[in-house]
Every structure is written in C-alpha cells, then in structure tokens.
Amino acid sequence: MAVSLVVLASRPGDWTQARFTEWWRGPHADAAKRLPGLIAYRHGAVTKDYDSPEVPGWDGHAVLTFADQAALDAAFASPEWAAATAQTKGMGGRRIILVTEEVDLLAGGGNG
C-alpha cells in the first residue's frame, strides 16, 4: 500500500507567501526530488484558509508518495533526506508532518 509524507507549513515570519512558494517549488523541490523511492511529489500553495480567512495560518502543503513504508524508511535514512531537511533548519514558521496510508477512493479503494 502506498504511503505518503504529508507536510502542511507556514512560511518564516519575514517571507512573503510568493517567496516561500518559489523556494518550496524551486531549491527545496530540487533537493526533495532526489529522494530514493519517491514515486509522486505534489505541492499546493494555499489560496484560501477557510478556518482563518483574514490571516491564513498555512501557506502550503506537500505530499511525497512512496510505494510502501519500507521505501519511506529508506528515504528517511538517505543522505538525500539529510540534504533536503537541512534546508529547513532554523527557518521558522510552523509545520505539521504526517505519514499516511493512501487509497484511491475514486478508483474503488477503501471499504465501501
């Protein structure tokens, strides 16, 4: 079963959302794309935060998908992971990171 690393993040306090998105889709994506076993990598820039429309709490999300947990674990242990995450050290902002097991509900996956 595919597993995904899902990251929800806000930018550093002194960055604009445009700068954060440019960095995430540019240098940071270039590093993350090198992760061994990565089979899909998507990024979304937040355009509306329904829970906080006046002052959005989040600026973007990423979903990095691997064939299974073993592939994700191998990526975590890789020098490519160390290089990609080194870019975020001391950056500021907030984040939530989840590991999920995914099924495609449009393709008939799941329990229903």
DSSP file with accessible surface (Angstrom, degrees, kcal/mol):
  #  RESIDUE AA STRUCTURE BP1 BP2  ACC     N-H-->O    O-->H-N    N-H-->O    O-->H-N    TCO  KAPPA ALPHA  PHI   PSI    X-CA   Y-CA   Z-CA
    1    1 A M              0   0  130      0, 0.0    68,-0.2     0, 0.0   102,-0.1   0.000 360.0 360.0 360.0 133.3    0.0    0.0    0.0
    2    2 A A        -     0   0   32    100,-0.3   100,-2.1    66,-0.1     2,-0.4  -0.325 360.0-159.1 -62.9 144.4    1.3    3.4   -0.9
    3    3 A V  E     -AB  66 101A   3     63,-2.2    63,-3.0    98,-0.2     2,-0.4  -0.955   3.4-158.1-124.0 147.2    2.3    5.7    1.9
    4    4 A S  E     -AB  65 100A   0     96,-2.5    96,-2.9    -2,-0.4     2,-0.6  -0.967  16.6-140.6-127.2 143.7    2.7    9.5    1.8
    5    5 A L  E     -AB  64  99A   6     59,-2.9    59,-2.6    -2,-0.4     2,-0.5  -0.919  27.3-163.2 -95.3 118.3    4.5   12.0    3.8
    6    6 A V  E     -AB  63  98A  34     92,-3.2    92,-2.8    -2,-0.6     2,-0.5  -0.939   6.5-172.0-111.6 125.5    2.1   15.0    4.1
    7    7 A V  E     -AB  62  97A  23     55,-2.7    55,-2.2    -2,-0.5     2,-0.5  -0.974   9.3-172.7-121.6 127.8    3.5   18.3    5.2
    8    8 A L  E     +AB  61  96A  52     88,-2.5    88,-2.4    -2,-0.5     2,-0.3  -0.986  24.0 173.8-115.4 125.9    1.4   21.4    6.0
    9    9 A A  E     -AB  60  95A  10     51,-2.8    50,-2.7    -2,-0.5    51,-1.7  -0.960  29.8-148.9-139.9 154.0    3.6   24.5    6.6
   10   10 A S        -     0   0   16     84,-2.6    84,-0.2    -2,-0.3    48,-0.1  -0.874  36.0-107.2-113.7 154.3    3.6   28.2    7.1
   11   11 A R        -     0   0   87     -2,-0.3    82,-0.2    82,-0.2    83,-0.1  -0.275  41.2 -84.7 -76.4 162.8    6.3   30.5    5.9
   12   12 A P    >   -     0   0    4      0, 0.0     3,-2.1     0, 0.0    -1,-0.1  -0.333  47.6-108.7 -60.4 150.3    9.0   32.2    8.1
   13   13 A G  T 3  S+     0   0   84      1,-0.3    79,-0.1    -3,-0.1    -2,-0.1   0.763 116.3  48.6 -58.1 -28.2    7.7   35.4    9.5
   14   14 A D  T 3  S+     0   0  130      2,-0.1     2,-0.3     0, 0.0    -1,-0.3   0.307  97.3  87.9 -98.5  10.9    9.8   37.7    7.3
   15   15 A W  S <  S-     0   0   39     -3,-2.1     2,-0.2     4,-0.0    -4,-0.1  -0.829  71.4-130.0-106.7 148.3    9.0   35.9    4.0
   16   16 A T     >  -     0   0   87     -2,-0.3     4,-2.3     1,-0.1     5,-0.2  -0.499  29.0-112.6 -81.9 163.2    6.1   36.6    1.7
   17   17 A Q  H  > S+     0   0   63      1,-0.2     4,-3.0     2,-0.2     5,-0.2   0.898 118.9  56.0 -63.3 -37.7    4.0   33.7    0.5
   18   18 A A  H  > S+     0   0   72      1,-0.2     4,-2.6     2,-0.2    -1,-0.2   0.925 108.4  46.5 -60.8 -44.1    5.3   34.2   -3.0
   19   19 A R  H  > S+     0   0  124      2,-0.2     4,-2.5     1,-0.2    -1,-0.2   0.916 113.2  49.7 -63.5 -42.4    8.9   33.8   -1.8
   20   20 A F  H  X S+     0   0    6     -4,-2.3     4,-2.8     2,-0.2    -2,-0.2   0.936 112.6  46.6 -63.0 -44.9    8.0   30.7    0.3
   21   21 A T  H  X S+     0   0   20     -4,-3.0     4,-2.8     2,-0.2     5,-0.2   0.921 111.7  51.5 -64.1 -42.2    6.3   29.1   -2.7
   22   22 A E  H  X S+     0   0  152     -4,-2.6     4,-1.0    -5,-0.2    -1,-0.2   0.917 113.3  44.9 -60.6 -44.6    9.1   29.9   -5.0
   23   23 A W  H  <>S+     0   0   41     -4,-2.5     5,-2.2     2,-0.2     6,-0.6   0.940 114.2  48.9 -63.6 -46.0   11.6   28.4   -2.6
   24   24 A W  I  <>S+     0   0   11     -4,-2.8     5,-0.7     1,-0.2    -2,-0.2   0.909 118.1  38.9 -64.0 -42.1    9.5   25.3   -2.0
   25   25 A R  I  <5S+     0   0  133     -4,-2.8    -1,-0.2    -5,-0.2    -2,-0.2   0.587 126.3  38.4 -83.5 -11.2    8.9   24.7   -5.7
   26   26 A G  I  X5S+     0   0   20     -4,-1.0     4,-2.7    -3,-0.3     5,-0.2   0.601 126.9   4.5-103.6-104.2   12.5   25.6   -6.5
   27   27 A P  I  >5S+     0   0   70      0, 0.0     4,-1.6     0, 0.0    -3,-0.1   0.863 132.3  48.5 -58.4 -39.7   15.6   24.8   -4.5
   28   28 A H  I  ><S+     0   0   26     -5,-2.2     4,-2.7     2,-0.2     5,-0.2   0.933 113.1  47.1 -69.1 -42.5   13.7   22.7   -1.9
   29   29 A A  H  ><S+     0   0    6     -5,-0.7     4,-2.9    -6,-0.6    -1,-0.2   0.904 107.2  58.2 -63.2 -39.2   11.9   20.6   -4.5
   30   30 A D  H  < S+     0   0   79     -4,-2.7     4,-0.3     1,-0.2    -1,-0.2   0.902 111.6  41.6 -57.9 -39.4   15.1   20.1   -6.4
   31   31 A A  H >< S+     0   0    9     -4,-1.6     3,-1.2    -5,-0.2    -2,-0.2   0.926 115.3  49.1 -72.5 -44.6   16.6   18.5   -3.3
   32   32 A A  H >< S+     0   0    4     -4,-2.7     3,-2.2     1,-0.3    -2,-0.2   0.845  99.1  66.6 -66.8 -33.3   13.4   16.5   -2.4
   33   33 A K  T 3< S+     0   0  126     -4,-2.9    -1,-0.3     1,-0.3    -2,-0.2   0.717  93.0  63.6 -61.1 -18.1   13.0   15.1   -5.9
   34   34 A R  T <  S+     0   0  168     -3,-1.2    -1,-0.3    -4,-0.3    -2,-0.2   0.489  72.1 124.7 -84.2  -4.7   16.3   13.2   -5.3
   35   35 A L    X   -     0   0    8     -3,-2.2     3,-1.5    45,-0.1    40,-0.1  -0.348  69.3-113.7 -59.6 130.5   14.8   11.1   -2.5
   36   36 A P  T 3  S+     0   0   53      0, 0.0     3,-0.1     0, 0.0    39,-0.1  -0.391  97.6  16.2 -65.4 137.8   15.2    7.4   -3.3
   37   37 A G  T 3  S+     0   0   44      1,-0.3    30,-0.6    37,-0.1     2,-0.3   0.416  82.7 148.5  84.2  -2.1   11.9    5.6   -3.9
   38   38 A L  E <   +C   66   0A  37     -3,-1.5    -1,-0.3     1,-0.2    28,-0.2  -0.509  15.8 171.3 -70.1 123.3    9.9    8.8   -4.4
   39   39 A I  E     +     0   0A 111     26,-3.1     2,-0.3     1,-0.4    27,-0.2   0.593  65.0  15.3-110.7 -14.3    7.1    8.0   -6.9
   40   40 A A  E     -C   65   0A  33     25,-1.2    25,-2.9     2,-0.0    -1,-0.4  -0.969  56.2-175.5-157.1 145.0    5.0   11.2   -6.6
   41   41 A Y  E     +C   64   0A  54     -2,-0.3     2,-0.4    23,-0.2    23,-0.2  -0.925  11.2 174.4-147.1 114.7    5.6   14.7   -5.3
   42   42 A R  E     -C   63   0A 115     21,-2.4    21,-2.4    -2,-0.3     2,-0.4  -0.942   9.3-167.8-123.5 146.6    2.9   17.3   -5.2
   43   43 A H  E     -C   62   0A  39     -2,-0.4     2,-0.4    19,-0.2    19,-0.2  -0.991   1.1-167.4-131.9 141.1    2.9   20.8   -3.8
   44   44 A G  E     -C   61   0A  15     17,-2.8    17,-2.3    -2,-0.4     2,-0.5  -0.997  13.2-145.8-128.7 130.2   -0.1   23.2   -3.2
   45   45 A A  E     -C   60   0A  32     -2,-0.4     2,-0.3    15,-0.2    15,-0.3  -0.813  32.4-114.3 -89.0 130.7    0.1   26.8   -2.4
   46   46 A V        +     0   0   31     13,-2.0     3,-0.1    -2,-0.5    -1,-0.0  -0.509  37.8 172.1 -69.0 126.6   -2.7   27.9   -0.1
   47   47 A T  S    S+     0   0  142      1,-0.4     2,-0.3    -2,-0.3    -1,-0.2   0.580  71.0  16.4-107.4 -18.4   -5.1   30.3   -1.8
   48   48 A K        -     0   0  113      0, 0.0     2,-0.6     0, 0.0    -1,-0.4  -0.943  56.4-158.2-156.2 134.5   -7.8   30.3    0.9
   49   49 A D    >   -     0   0   21     -2,-0.3     3,-0.7     3,-0.1     6,-0.1  -0.938   8.7-168.2-112.4 102.0   -7.8   29.2    4.6
   50   50 A Y  T 3  S+     0   0  186     -2,-0.6    -1,-0.1     1,-0.2     0, 0.0   0.804  87.1  51.3 -63.7 -29.0  -11.5   28.6    5.5
   51   51 A D  T 3  S+     0   0  161      1,-0.2    -1,-0.2    -3,-0.1    -2,-0.0   0.722 129.0  18.1 -80.2 -21.6  -10.7   28.4    9.2
   52   52 A S    <   +     0   0   44     -3,-0.7    -1,-0.2     1,-0.1    -2,-0.2  -0.463  69.5 161.7-147.0  67.6   -8.7   31.7    9.2
   53   53 A P  S    S+     0   0   71      0, 0.0    -4,-0.1     0, 0.0    -3,-0.1   0.806  75.9  52.3 -64.7 -29.5   -9.6   33.7    6.1
   54   54 A E  S    S+     0   0  172      1,-0.3    -2,-0.0    -5,-0.0     0, 0.0   0.905 129.3  13.5 -73.0 -43.4   -8.4   37.1    7.4
   55   55 A V  S    S-     0   0  109     -3,-0.1    -1,-0.3    -6,-0.1     0, 0.0  -0.815  87.7-138.6-135.0  90.1   -4.9   35.8    8.4
   56   56 A P        -     0   0   66      0, 0.0     3,-0.0     0, 0.0    -6,-0.0  -0.207   4.5-154.0 -54.5 137.3   -4.2   32.4    6.8
   57   57 A G  S    S+     0   0   19      1,-0.1     2,-0.3   -47,-0.1    37,-0.1   0.614  76.0  43.9 -85.9 -14.3   -2.5   30.0    9.2
   58   58 A W        -     0   0   48      1,-0.1   -48,-0.3   -48,-0.1     3,-0.1  -0.955  51.7-170.9-135.4 150.3   -0.9   28.0    6.4
   59   59 A D        -     0   0    8    -50,-2.7   -13,-2.0     1,-0.3     2,-0.3   0.595  67.3 -15.1-115.0 -19.7    0.9   28.8    3.2
   60   60 A G  E     -AC   9  45A   0    -51,-1.7   -51,-2.8   -15,-0.3    -1,-0.3  -0.990  47.3-143.2-173.2 167.3    1.4   25.4    1.5
   61   61 A H  E     -AC   8  44A  72    -17,-2.3   -17,-2.8    -2,-0.3     2,-0.3  -0.971   9.5-160.8-139.8 156.6    1.3   21.7    1.6
   62   62 A A  E     -AC   7  43A   2    -55,-2.2   -55,-2.7    -2,-0.3     2,-0.4  -0.986   4.0-160.3-135.2 148.1    3.3   18.9    0.0
   63   63 A V  E     -AC   6  42A  13    -21,-2.4   -21,-2.4    -2,-0.3     2,-0.5  -0.982   7.1-173.0-129.4 116.4    2.6   15.2   -0.5
   64   64 A L  E     -AC   5  41A  11    -59,-2.6   -59,-2.9    -2,-0.4     2,-0.4  -0.960  14.0-158.2-111.1 120.1    5.5   12.9   -1.1
   65   65 A T  E     -AC   4  40A  11    -25,-2.9   -26,-3.1    -2,-0.5   -25,-1.2  -0.842  12.5-178.6-111.4 140.0    4.4    9.4   -2.0
   66   66 A F  E     -AC   3  38A   1    -63,-3.0   -63,-2.2    -2,-0.4   -28,-0.1  -0.884  39.3-111.5-129.4 158.3    6.4    6.1   -1.7
   67   67 A A  S    S-     0   0   53    -30,-0.6     2,-0.3    -2,-0.3    -1,-0.1   0.852  90.7 -23.9 -61.3 -35.8    5.4    2.5   -2.7
   68   68 A D  S  > S-     0   0   72    -66,-0.2     4,-1.9   -65,-0.1     3,-0.2  -0.943  75.5 -80.7-164.0 178.4    5.3    1.4    0.9
   69   69 A Q  H  > S+     0   0   78     -2,-0.3     4,-3.0     1,-0.2     5,-0.2   0.866 123.1  57.8 -62.4 -37.2    6.6    2.1    4.5
   70   70 A A  H  > S+     0   0   67      1,-0.2     4,-2.2     2,-0.2    -1,-0.2   0.907 106.5  49.1 -61.5 -39.7    9.9    0.4    3.7
   71   71 A A  H  > S+     0   0   22     -3,-0.2     4,-2.0     2,-0.2    -1,-0.2   0.902 112.1  48.3 -66.3 -40.4   10.6    2.7    0.8
   72   72 A L  H  X S+     0   0    0     -4,-1.9     4,-2.6     2,-0.2    -2,-0.2   0.935 110.5  51.3 -64.5 -43.6    9.7    5.7    3.0
   73   73 A D  H  X S+     0   0   80     -4,-3.0     4,-1.5     1,-0.2    -2,-0.2   0.900 108.8  51.3 -60.1 -39.7   12.0    4.4    5.8
   74   74 A A  H  < S+     0   0   57     -4,-2.2     4,-0.4     1,-0.2    -1,-0.2   0.904 109.5  50.2 -64.8 -39.4   14.8    4.0    3.2
   75   75 A A  H >< S+     0   0    0     -4,-2.0     3,-1.5     1,-0.2     6,-0.5   0.928 107.7  53.5 -63.4 -44.0   14.3    7.6    2.1
   76   76 A F  H 3< S+     0   0   70     -4,-2.6    -1,-0.2     1,-0.3    -2,-0.2   0.833 110.1  48.5 -57.7 -34.0   14.4    8.8    5.7
   77   77 A A  T 3< S+     0   0   89     -4,-1.5    -1,-0.3    -5,-0.2    -2,-0.2   0.475  95.0 103.5 -85.9  -0.9   17.8    7.1    6.2
   78   78 A S  S <> S-     0   0   12     -3,-1.5     4,-1.7    -4,-0.4     3,-0.3  -0.415  77.6-126.3 -87.7 156.1   19.3    8.5    3.0
   79   79 A P  H  > S+     0   0   97      0, 0.0     4,-2.4     0, 0.0     5,-0.2   0.820 112.3  62.7 -65.2 -26.2   21.8   11.3    2.5
   80   80 A E  H  > S+     0   0   73      2,-0.2     4,-2.4     1,-0.2     5,-0.2   0.884 101.9  49.7 -65.2 -38.3   19.3   12.9    0.2
   81   81 A W  H  > S+     0   0   62     -6,-0.5     4,-2.8    -3,-0.3     5,-0.3   0.936 109.8  51.1 -63.7 -45.1   16.8   13.2    3.1
   82   82 A A  H  X S+     0   0   56     -4,-1.7     4,-1.7     1,-0.2    -2,-0.2   0.914 112.0  47.4 -59.1 -41.0   19.5   14.8    5.2
   83   83 A A  H  X S+     0   0   58     -4,-2.4     4,-0.8     2,-0.2    -1,-0.2   0.917 113.2  47.2 -67.7 -43.5   20.3   17.3    2.4
   84   84 A A  H >< S+     0   0    4     -4,-2.4     3,-0.6   -53,-0.2     4,-0.3   0.917 115.6  43.9 -66.1 -42.7   16.6   18.2    1.9
   85   85 A T  H >X S+     0   0   28     -4,-2.8     3,-1.4     1,-0.2     4,-0.5   0.775 100.0  70.2 -77.5 -22.0   15.8   18.7    5.5
   86   86 A A  H >< S+     0   0   59     -4,-1.7     3,-0.9    -5,-0.3    -1,-0.2   0.835  90.6  63.7 -61.7 -28.9   19.0   20.6    6.2
   87   87 A Q  T << S+     0   0   72     -4,-0.8    -1,-0.3    -3,-0.6    -2,-0.2   0.736 101.7  49.6 -65.5 -23.9   17.4   23.5    4.2
   88   88 A T  T X4 S+     0   0   32     -3,-1.4     3,-1.9    -4,-0.3     4,-0.3   0.546  78.6 121.7 -95.8  -6.8   14.6   23.9    6.7
   89   89 A K  T << S-     0   0  151     -3,-0.9    -3,-0.0    -4,-0.5    -4,-0.0  -0.341  89.6  -3.0 -62.2 127.8   16.7   24.0    9.9
   90   90 A G  T 3  S+     0   0   87     -2,-0.1    -1,-0.3     1,-0.1    -2,-0.1   0.625  94.0 128.4  69.4  14.6   16.1   27.3   11.8
   91   91 A M    <   -     0   0   41     -3,-1.9     2,-0.1     1,-0.2    -2,-0.1   0.798  55.9-144.9 -73.8 -30.1   13.8   28.5    9.1
   92   92 A G        +     0   0   57     -4,-0.3    -1,-0.2     1,-0.1   -82,-0.1  -0.463  52.5  99.3  89.2-167.7   10.9   29.4   11.4
   93   93 A G  S    S-     0   0   41    -82,-0.2     2,-0.3    -2,-0.1   -82,-0.2  -0.269  72.5 -85.2  76.5-175.6    7.3   29.1   10.5
   94   94 A R        -     0   0  131    -84,-0.2   -84,-2.6   -37,-0.1     2,-0.3  -0.886  39.9-175.8-126.9 161.9    5.2   26.1   11.6
   95   95 A R  E     -B    9   0A 150     -2,-0.3     2,-0.4   -86,-0.2   -86,-0.2  -0.995  19.7-155.8-155.7 155.3    4.6   22.7   10.2
   96   96 A I  E     -B    8   0A  77    -88,-2.4   -88,-2.5    -2,-0.3     2,-0.5  -0.996  17.8-166.9-125.3 131.3    2.6   19.5   10.7
   97   97 A I  E     +B    7   0A  73     -2,-0.4     2,-0.3   -90,-0.2   -90,-0.2  -0.988  10.0 175.3-125.9 125.6    4.1   16.3    9.3
   98   98 A L  E     -B    6   0A  94    -92,-2.8   -92,-3.2    -2,-0.5     2,-0.5  -0.941  24.8-144.5-126.2 148.6    2.0   13.2    8.9
   99   99 A V  E     -B    5   0A  70     -2,-0.3     2,-0.3   -94,-0.2   -94,-0.2  -0.965  30.9-176.2-109.3 127.6    2.6    9.7    7.4
  100  100 A T  E     -B    4   0A  45    -96,-2.9   -96,-2.5    -2,-0.5     2,-0.5  -0.925  29.2-135.4-126.8 149.1   -0.5    8.3    5.8
  101  101 A E  E     -B    3   0A 146     -2,-0.3     2,-0.4   -98,-0.2   -98,-0.2  -0.911  36.7-153.2 -96.1 129.0   -1.6    5.1    4.1
  102  102 A E        -     0   0   70   -100,-2.1  -100,-0.3    -2,-0.5     2,-0.3  -0.824  22.3-179.5-113.2 147.0   -3.5    6.1    1.0
  103  103 A V        -     0   0   74     -2,-0.4     2,-0.9  -102,-0.1     3,-0.1  -0.969  33.4-120.4-131.8 149.7   -6.2    4.5   -1.2
  104  104 A D      > -     0   0  100     -2,-0.3     5,-2.5     1,-0.2     3,-0.4  -0.796  24.8-172.2 -90.6 104.1   -7.7    6.0   -4.3
  105  105 A L  T > 5S+     0   0  127     -2,-0.9     3,-0.9     1,-0.2    -1,-0.2   0.779  83.4  57.2 -71.8 -25.5  -11.4    6.3   -3.4
  106  106 A L  T 3 5S+     0   0  173      1,-0.2    -1,-0.2     2,-0.1    -2,-0.1   0.808 104.8  52.8 -71.8 -27.9  -12.3    7.3   -7.0
  107  107 A A  T 3 5S-     0   0   79     -3,-0.4    -1,-0.2     1,-0.0    -2,-0.2   0.297 129.7 -94.1 -89.7   7.8  -10.8    4.1   -8.3
  108  108 A G  T < 5S+     0   0   65     -3,-0.9    -3,-0.2     1,-0.2    -2,-0.1   0.589  77.4 143.6  93.7  11.5  -12.8    2.0   -5.9
  109  109 A G      < +     0   0   30     -5,-2.5     3,-0.3     2,-0.1    -1,-0.2  -0.249  38.0  46.4 -74.9 170.5  -10.3    1.7   -3.0
  110  110 A G  S    S-     0   0   39      1,-0.2    -6,-0.1    -2,-0.0     0, 0.0  -0.534 102.1 -57.9  97.1-162.1  -11.4    1.7    0.6
  111  111 A N              0   0  179     -2,-0.2    -1,-0.2     0, 0.0    -2,-0.1  -0.012 360.0 360.0-111.4  28.1  -14.1   -0.1    2.5
  112  112 A G              0   0  121     -3,-0.3     0, 0.0    -4,-0.1     0, 0.0  -0.740 360.0 360.0-143.4 360.0  -17.2    0.9    0.6
